[in-house]
Amino acid sequence: MKKLLIANRGEIACRIIRTARRMGIRTVAVHSTADANAPHVRLADEAVAIGPAPARESYLLPEKILAAARQTGADAIHPGYGFLSENADFAEAVRKAGLIFVGPSDQAIRVMGLKDSAKTKMKAAGVPVTPGYMGEDQSLARLERMAEMIGYPLLVKAVAGGGGKGMRPVAEKSQFTEALLAAKREASAAFGNDGVMLEKLIARPRHVEVQIFGDRHGNIVHLFERDCSLQRRHQKVIEEAPAPGLSDQLRHVLGVAAVTAGHAIGYENAGTVEFILDMDDLDANGDPKFYFMEMNTRLQVEHPVTEMITAQDLVEWQIRVARGEMLPLMQDAIECRGHAVEARLYAENPDKGFLPSTGTLTRLAFGPDARIDTGVEQGGEVTVHYDPMIAKLIVHAPTREEALTGLVAALDRTEVEGVTTNRGFLARLAAHPAFVGGEVDTGFIGRHEASLFETRLAEADVVAAAAAAWMARHPAGGGPFGRPFRLNMDAYSRFALWTEDGAEHAIGIDPDGSVWSNGDGPTPVPRDVVVVPAGDGVEARRKGRSWRFFGEDPAWAGQSASGPADGQITAPMPGKVLGLFVKAGDQVKAGERLAVLEAMKMEHRLTAPFDATVEAVSVAAGAQVTDGMLLVTLTRADQ
């Protein structure tokens, strides 16, 4: 392998290029018009433009990738994750073109790419699978009968799915048809396949996956497990390795089951065998029963935590195996050291249902004590065309508690301006006492939503830290908005700071530098508060909590912004109006469905915030809308 083309973009492309360069392999980047100046393009030795911004017109076209390989003389292609990474036809086309595909065989991808065939194969190999229906008969009548046999609650799941797309939980029979049709629509849009399967719904599951590696010499090993249970909308938020709270026996059995799965399909290269643990159904040893969920036939987004605990470069392993070499290490030589945790920093708004945020990254900075895997930079754009992940922050430490503490500190020191992010939410999550204490399952975020989103008053020492930082930014005595005073010729500064909710904090700073907050007396400025610039103000952060302070009452304080509160239902992000369910003059109840917006291949339901009359509908079904566009206007029923 002399020249490697990376059929991907962003963080994973940068990640692969760095390892290839260290191994003496030249690299080729491909890019859409939107990514012409992206970091992965500059980092590679060569770059080829392959089309417009939409992925379906560039990154998802195998013929353009292969043409770029021919043009540059690349002899190998690495698919990364996402896009074409689990496309069996692409893997086959690469090999038929005489190139090395850095991944598994197309046969393995085909078998494991559809959840129903994968489970059939695993069941035959003796790997436990979740009870359910995986038949070819997709008629509504058949699916309804099988749902009755499985019993409620159950899960409707796209057979070609991933990332939560095409998945719907169903609590009772009356909800089944609507959930089924919605799952089929979403699966068709995301995967071009509307086939579904039905599964028993496990009420309190943990998502534990095992990293495996195989070579063409018949060797398969595992590199321990990862816990990916902290999820929202079936999307992983924080991952860690090894999985906390498992017995040695269960760890061993999971590893054996994963390797057995690999041998059952003659697996080569990197793969992840995902299991679901039923925390409400324990075996005779007190361990939760587990079931095979799916296999990802590629490198995972969360692979860095495995790299950190094993001190191995998994991309290097991929390249070596693809070249025909034996695995770098056999099972007995692979060691697990310490604990690693990863957080996915996204451009999204947790206060608006985690809807993606777009814009220019006017500031992007990270602290020094974490591994940062990113594919964007300050000044770059977060667009609607691609996944809005900004970076992965990974921390490794001797113990889990130390790793989580380090992750919170790293998040507190992360600065992002220009887009809304989930930074604060991630920090609160990683610092949550229940999570730190080992309470881990996929329902964690929903169960602790109130404490994860609650607003707390800023403590006096937090206000003092913010005030000291404000004065450092405005040394003339409070700047344009602060109000300086001089008493008895002593340089005594007094000014006010406001938080976003309009709360006012009276600040005094003595000539000796002592800070007074709200007349409470001198308050020490604490060392555990991180203060960073935040537009026209400053943001104080402590253990995942954050407060923004401004030199004047924020313009929006005390004013009712246009939005759901006054009946104006707007598009939360750019997308397509998939369905409209009301017309002018209709009466609606709070929570009733108004419209469904399709964005980034996911469906977003827009509902009435209160009992109302529909005054006007401003769009039509099928229309493309922009962020903030008015869709429906309501008048309160009590007005």
N, C-alpha and C positions, 0 to 999 in steps of 0.2 A: 504494500500500500504506500503510494508516493504522494498522491493528491486526493484529499477528502472533500467532497461537496456536502455541505450541511443543508438539508432540505427543510429549513425551519428559520425562525427569526428570534429576536429578543434574547431573553436570559439564557435559554437552553443553547442557542446558537453560540453565544459568547462562551458559555461553559465548555462546549465541545471544542471550540477553536483553541482555547487555552491549553487543554490537554494535548491536542494534536500537535500544536507548536512545540510543546515540551518533548514530544516523542519524535520530533524531526519530520513531521508530515505537513506538507503545504495544504492550505485550506482555500475553499471557494465558498463565498456567501452568495445566496440568491436573495433578491429583494423586490418588493412591489414599489410603485412610485411613491407611496407614503413613507417607505422605509429607506429612501435613497441616501439619507444622511444618518442612518441609525448606527449605533455603536458596533453592532455585529458586522456591518458592511465595512467599516474602517478597520476593524480588528483582523479581518481575513486578508490573505495574500492577494486574492482576486475577488471580484464581485460581478454578478450578472443580473441585469434587470429582467424580470419575468412577467410584468403585467401591472394592471391597475391595482388600486388599494384593496378592493374586496378580495378576500381569500379565495373565493370560488373562481376568480379570474386570474389568480397568480399562484399562491402557495398550494392550492388544492388541485392543480393541474399537473398530472404526472408527465405529460408530454413536454411541458415547459421545463420541468426539472431535468429530464433526460437530455433535452436539447442543450441545456446549460452545461451538463456534464460532458457531452460531446464537444462542445465549443471550447471548453477549457482543458480538455484532456484528463479530467478527473477519472480515477480508476476505482473509486469507492463512494458510496453515499450513506450518510448517517441521517435518519429521519427525525431525530430528537423525540419530543413527545407532542401529542396533538397532531393536527393536520393529517399527513399521510402515514404516520408512524405505525398504525395498525390496519393499513390498507393492504390486504393480501395481494390484490392485483398489481399494486405498485411494487411490492417486494419481488413478485414474480417477474415483472417487466425489467426491473433493475438487473436481476441475475441473467435474464435472457439477453440483455444488452452486453453481457460479458463483464459487468461491474460487480464489485463486492457490496453486498447489502449489510450494513452494520446492524444486525437484528436477527430475529429468528426466521425459520423457514416460512414460506407462504402457507404451507400446509398447517403448521402450528397456529398461525394467525387465523386461518379460516376456522379451525376447530374451536378455538377459544374466543373468537370474535363474536359469536352468537351465544348468548347466555344459556339458551336451551340445549344446544349441542354440547356446550362445555360441561354442563351439569350431567348430561347423559354419560359423557366420557368419564367424568370424575366418579360418578356412582358406580360405573363398571370397574373402576380401579380400586374401589373400596374407600374412597374419600367421602366423608359424610356430606350430604347435600340437604338444603332446606326443603321440607315437604311442599309440594305444589303441583301446578300443571304446566307442562312444557310441550304440549302437542301442536301439531301442524294445523289442526282445525281451528281457525280464528273466527268462526261465525259467532255472532252475539249470543245465540241460543246455547251453543256449546260452552262458551266462556261463562255464561250465567250459571249453567248447571255445575260446572267445575268449581265455581266460586262457592256455591251452596255446599258442595262436598268438602272443600277445604275448611270452610267456616270463616266467619268474620271475627276480628279484623283481619284483613289480608292486604297484600301489596300487589298492585298492577305495575309491571316492570317491562320496559322495552327490551326485546331480545338483543338488539344491536346497541343498547344504551351505554351510558357512562356519564359521570358527573351529575347524576340526578335528573338528567333529561329523560322524558318519557316515563317518569315514575310517579305513581299516585297511591297514597294510602287510602284504604276504604274501611270505614268503621262499621257500616251497616249496609244491608241490601239496597236500601233506597238511594244510596250514593253511587252504586256500582256503575250504572250505565254512563252517567256524566263523567266520572273519573276515567273510565275506559276510553271513551271517545277523545277526551282531552289528552290522555297519554299517547294514543295513536297519532293524533295530529302533531303533537310535539316530537314524537319519534320520527315521523315521516319528514318533518322539516329539518331535523338535526342529522338524521342518518340515512334518509332515503329508504327506510324500511319501517313500516308501521306494525310489525309483528310484536306481540306482547306475550308474557308469561305471567302466571299467578303464583304467589308464594304466601305461605303462612307469615303473618306479620309478627315479628318478635318485638314485644313491648319495650324491653329495656336492653337494647343490643350494644355491644362494643364492636368497633371495626378494627380488627388486627390483621395486618398483612405481613407476609414473609418474603424477603428478597431472595430470589434464587438465581443461579447462574449455571448454564450448561455449556459444554464444548462439543465439538464434532467427534470426540474420542469416547463419548458415552459417559463422561463424568458430569455429575450434577451436585452442587452444594447449595447450602443456604447461608446467608449472612445475617442471621437473626431476624427478629421481628420489629415492626414499627406499630405504634398505636396511632390511629388516625380518627379517633372517635369524636373529637371536637369539631362539629360540623354545623353548618346552617344551610338550609335548602339542599342538603346532601352534598354540599361542597366543603372540602376539608379546609380547616382554618389554622389549626395548630397540630403539628405532628411531632412525635417523639420516639426515640429508640434508646434502650429496649422498652417494650410495653410495661408500664408500671403494674405492680400487684399480681403478676402471674406466678404460679408455683413453678418450680424447676421442672416438674413432671409435665405440666401443660406446655411450657416452652418447648420441651423436647418433642412432645407429640405433634405440636403445630409444625415444627421444623421437618419432622419425618413426613407428615402429610403433604407439605409443600413439595418436598423432593419427590415423593411418590407421584404427585400430580405432574411434575416435570418429566419423569421417566415414562409416564403413561402416553405422552405425545412425542417422546424423543426430542425434548426441548433443547435449543441452543441459544446462547447469549443471555442477556438480562431479561428477567421477567419477575412479576410480582403476583403471588397467589394470595388472594384476599379471602379472609374468613370473617364470619359474623359469630360473636359469642353471645349466648343467651344468658344474661345475668340473673334471670329468674328461674333457670332450670339447671340445677347443679347435679353433678354425678356423685358417685359414692365417695370420691375423694374430696368433695367440696369444690371441685373446679367446674366452671360453667361449660355446658355442652357447646360445641362449635360446629359450624357448617361451612362448606365451601360456598363462596359467593360469586366470584369471578376471577379471571386471570388477566392481568394487563401484560400484553406481549411487547413490552417496550421498557424504557427507563422511566421511572416515576418522577413527578415534580419533587417529591419529598426525599429523593435518594441521598441528599447531603447528610441527613442524620445518620444513615447507615455508614456513609464514608467516615464520619467523625468518630463513631464508636469502634470501627474496625481499622482505621488508619489506611484505608484502601481507596484508590481512585477508580470508581466504577466505569467511567468512560474509557479509561485505559484498559480495563478488563474487557469491555465490549470490543475495542479495536483489536486487541490481541486474539480474542476468540474468533473474530471475523476473519483474521488472517490465517486461521487454521491452527493456532497454537493451543496447547493445553491450558487449562485454568491456572492462573498464577499460584493459587494455593488450594490444597485439598482441605476437607472439612476439619480435621484435627488441628490444622495450623491456623484456622481463623479464630481470632480472639475478640471478645467484647470488652471494651474499656470505657468505664464511666457512663455518662448519660448525655444525650444530645436532644435538643428541642428546636423546632423550626416554626416560624410564623410567616404567613403569607401577607405581605403588605399590598393592599389593593387600593386603586382609585375607586372608591365606592362610599356611599353614605349610609352608615349603620342606622341613623335616625330616620331614614326613608326606605326601610326594608332592604338595605344593602344594595340599592340600585347603583349601577356604575356611574362614575363621574368622569367627565372629559374636560380637556383643557391643556394649557401649557404648564409644564413644571418650572415655575419661576424660581423655585429654590428646591434643592434636593441634597441633603447632607446626612451622613450617618456617623455614629460614634465609632471609636476604635476597637471595641472589645467584642465584636461579633463578626462572623463570616457573612459577607454580603454577596449574594448572587443576584445580579440585576442585568437588564438589557436596555435600560433607559438612562438618561442623564439630564442634568439641569438644562433647561431650555428646550427639551424635547416635548413632543405632543403625546398625550393619551387620547386616542381616537376611538370612535365607535366600531372600527373595523376589526379590532383584535381584543384578546383577553386583557382586562385592565390591571393585571398584576404589575406592580412597580418593582418589587424586590422580594427576596426571601432572606430573612434574618435568621441565622443559625448560631446557636451557642452550645459549646461542649464544656462539661465540667465533671469533676469526680462524682458528684451526686446529683440526683434529680432536683432537689431543693436548690442547690447552687446554680444549676442550669436555668431553672425558672427565674431565679432572682436576677441572673445575668441577662436573660431575655427581656425582662421588664426594664432593666436599666438601659439596654440597647434601644428599646422602643422609645423610652423617655428621651433619649438623645437624638432620635431621628427627626429631621426637619423636612417637611414637604409643604410647599405652597403652590397655589395655582389650581389644585384640584382638592376635593374632599377625599379623605382617606379613612381607613379603618384602624389607624395607628392606635388611637386612644382605646378603642374597643379591645384590640388585641392585648394591650398592656393590662387592662382591667381583667381580662379573661385569664391571662397567665399569672396574675397576682391573686386571683380569687381564692379565698381560704379553702373552699371545698375542693377545687381542682388541685391546689397544692397538696391537700390532704389525701389525694388519690381517688376522689370521686370522678370516675371517667366513664361516660357512655354517650351515645349519640344524641340523647335528649338533654344533655347538660345545659346548653345555651338557652333552650326554651324554658327549662325548669328554673333557671336563675336569671331570667330576663330582667326582672325588676331590679335586682341589685347590680346587674351589668350595665343598665342604662340610667340608673338613678343619678340625679344631680345633687351634689353635696355642697354645702357652704364651704368656702375657702377658710382654712384655719388661719389664725393671726400670723403665724410664722410663714405661711405660704404667701399671704398678702405682703408681708415684709420683704420676702425674697423678690416678689414681683416689683415692689416699689423701688428696691435697690437697683434692679435691672433697668427699670424705667428711667431713673435718675442718671444711670450710666449712659443711656441712649440720649438723654436730654440734659446735659450738664449745665445748661444755662438756668436751671431752676425749674424744671418741669416741662420745658419745651413749649410748643405752641398752644397746648391745651392745659398744662399744669398751671397752678396759680401760685407764684412765689411770693413770700412775704419776708420782711426783715424787721425783727423786733430788737430794740435797744442796740442796734448796729451789729447784732450777732447774725451770722449767716444761717438763719433758721428757715428751712424751706417747708412750706405747707402746700399740699395739693390734694387732688382727689383722683381716684381711679374707679372705673366702673367695670363690672363684669357684664357678660352678654345678656343676663336677665335684668339688667338695669340697676342692680344693687350697687350702692355707692360706698366707697371706703375712703375715709378721711385719713390722709397720710401726713406724718410730720417727720422730718429728718433733722436731728441736732447737729451742731457744728462738729461734734466728735464722731458723726456718722451713725449714731443710734437711730433706729427706725421706730416710729410710733404708728400704731394702726388703730384707727377708730377710738383714739384717746385711751387705749388700754395700757399705756406705759411702754417703755423701751422693749422691743421684741427682737430677740436674736434672729439673725438670718441663718436658716438651717442649711446644712451641707447636702441633705438628701433631696433637695428641691432643684430640679433642672428648669432653667428659664431660657426660652428661645424667642427670637423675634417672631411676630405674627402679624404681618401686614402693618397697620397703623398702631398696633399694640404689642403686648408681650404675652406669652403663654407660660404659665407655671405648671410644672408636672411633678407629681409625687406618686410613686408606686402605682402607676397606671391611671391615676386620676389627673385631670387637667382643667385649668381655669384660664380663660382669656381676660386680660385687663386692658382697658382703653382709657385714653386721656380725656374723653368726653362721653356723655351718655350715648350709647350706640343709637344710630338713627332709627333702628327698627324697634328699640325698646318702647313699650307702651303703645305701639301702633299695630293695627291688625293688618298684616301683610295679606295680599291677595292670595287666595288658596282655598283648600277645602273648607276652612272655617266660614268663609263667606259664600260658599256654594260654587266656586269656580274650580272645576275639576280639570287639571292640566296634565299634559303628558310628562311623566317623571323622567323620561329619557327619549332620545330619538328611536323611532321604530315604526311598525306598521299596525294599523287598526285591524285586528283580526276579526273582531265582532262587535257590533253595537246591539244593545238589548233594551234600549229605551228610545222614546221619541218625545217631542215636545208635548206637554200636557199630561204625561204619565205621572201617576203617584208612586213613589218609591219609599221603602222602609230603610232605616239605617242598616247598613251591611249588605243591601241588595246589590246585585251585580249590575254595573252600568255598561262596561265595555271591557274587552280583553285586548291588550297591547302585546304584540310580539316584538321582542328586542333581543338580540344576541342569541337567537334560537330558543328563547325561553318565553313562556306566556306569563304575563303580569295582569292580574285582575284588578280593575278599578271599581270600587264600591262606593255607595252613598254614605257620607259621614253622619247623616242624620235623616230623619223622616222629612220628605220634601216633595215638591212638585218640579218636574223637569221643565224649566223655562225655555231652554234652547239646546239643540245639538249642533255643534259647529263643524263636525267632520262626517265623512261617510266611511262605511266599512271598506277596507282595502286601501285607505289613504295612508301615505307616508307622512309622519308628523315629526316635528322637531322638539327638542327639550323645552318644556314650558308652554307649548302650544295649547290654547284653550280647546277642550273637547266637549264638555257638557257644563251647562249652567243650571244650578238648582236654586229654588226658593224654599226656605224653611217652611215646614207645614204649620208652625205656630206663629208665623208672621202675618 
